[in-house]
């Protein structure tokens, strides 16, 4: 009698709690290595919200963004939470398929000041909609091989003062050690066109959609000229990024410097060149240039089923300090959340960089990085400009002519 | 009387009759349904899009009619479309012509002298054709690697400078064409082999009696009688080359390598649609590419039929 009463009580309690906490499955679509960060944070989320199961759908980088494009076009198969990489966020912002987080019930305006400034601008469309919350950022940084520079007797600070002194140092490095200055001359172009932008300017277009590329724009002329100087002095190894030669150069130290996001340290340490531990250092980009190099965002499709939980999840991933630090420790995803950047792990030395306190340097770089306006024709402009740069480097085409041709071609396509 | 008149139609509508009349259509319907959804609809939709400006991110229905703007844009003198078409034709010529120059004699030799091993040869020759493009690209990217690849290592052994197979814009078309050649030469050989098997032995025997040698047999018997198969193989090569995508995409990434020297029209269309999200322009270029393939196939057709008249 007593037993069955207890059983009845337990059953009633279980039923009651089940009714109180409705089971929810939240679909989250992401790409590597953001999926890894989500997995690392998931236990903390489950502890807090045991009734909300996360269904993580991870695909390769390009596949993920293609799938999301198709889903937004047709309004079918959309996840509740959509991860977006910085290269796509501008295009996705100009579309109409994502929730404007400025509006209620999200009212994200209160969270914007908690985040690194320039990323908020990246996720804001031309008409002022805020379509995604930033989760990680990629402060631009200047990696160099300390052993190679020491051997050549080059002071790294001298390479930082100007692009001209960077090239001069490169000549010395090549002469003394045989190592190349940079993987490809195009890298110099890519960093010069990204730095020292005026407010309201994007890389290729300004905020009024005016095309900036052309023979009269000093930024592009300088970028092309410096690239050409590097190539003519034989200072670039002529190897592309993400190739076997690139990894090999890191392992053997045949290329002395590399401009990249802070995340490159994690990649070098984990798989590209783990044996070079202690040989690398970082400093800021030449001529006090600051640039963002990568970054990820979370958005809510307008046709998502569980918008309320999607927003809870996004807040947990982006403005929860512990989540941001977990992601940073998991795979080096640099927090977009400013308070997370103040955590004590940021003042710890980085063993891979010979005990350098690099994270503080990256944090400062992130706060000094200016917002860059994005345009939906950025990818068109990028491809055309890269082709013209190759014409200059490989076929000796005149720089002004190349930039004039690039301008004409981009102008036709950007309608 | 009226009863008799209404009765037969009722009988005609019986289940058995219905089944007899409509069952065949039901049985063949899967093909037509699939064709309608995955064949005809995309075709018509892309024709529709070719006259519109549309980004898929705006969702269905948010398209803007622009008339022939997408076509005039692609046909503009400076446009990338021409450059990619030139790349495609050049890689097509570099890979297509050697394919047939090698496949035809090879098939003849196998057919004439190595008949016992024909099965084994066919299998080996066919292997590249069915190999996964990703695997091929990884293997060739390793071979072509400038500092770590075996090709430059071998060049080094005989004292030659390394070549930037996939880095030098002037080298890229040759490197891509070599992979395409490797992949399809066997397929063409197998095509020609099956064509050769259809030629009657009697003709060759008669020629032997007349004292014809191997070269004469090849030139005066095999080639003319193989014309239908050659026409077929040429057409396939033209269509395949004009639509070349997998090999350069996997070897050179979506940008088409240094300076876009390996950027084919199909890759450019893909980039325009899925990277630049300019669906209308991509659709217009698709139809222009279709037109180019159609014209070239017709030229091929004319070339073959004119040759026939001369004989």
Interface residues (C-beta under 8 A of the other chain):
Chain A: X66 X69 X70 X72 X73 X74 X75 X91 X92 X94 X95 X96 X97 X238 X239 X240 X243 X244 X245 X248 X376 X377 X379 X380 X383 X384 X386 X387 X390 X391 X394 X395 X405 X408 X409 X412 X413 X415
Chain B: X53 X55 X56 X57 X58 X59 X60 X62 X69 X73 X76 X78 X79 X80 X141 X142 X145 X146 X147 X148 X164 X167 X168 X169 X170 X255 X258 X259 X260 X271 X274 X275 X276 X277 X278 X281
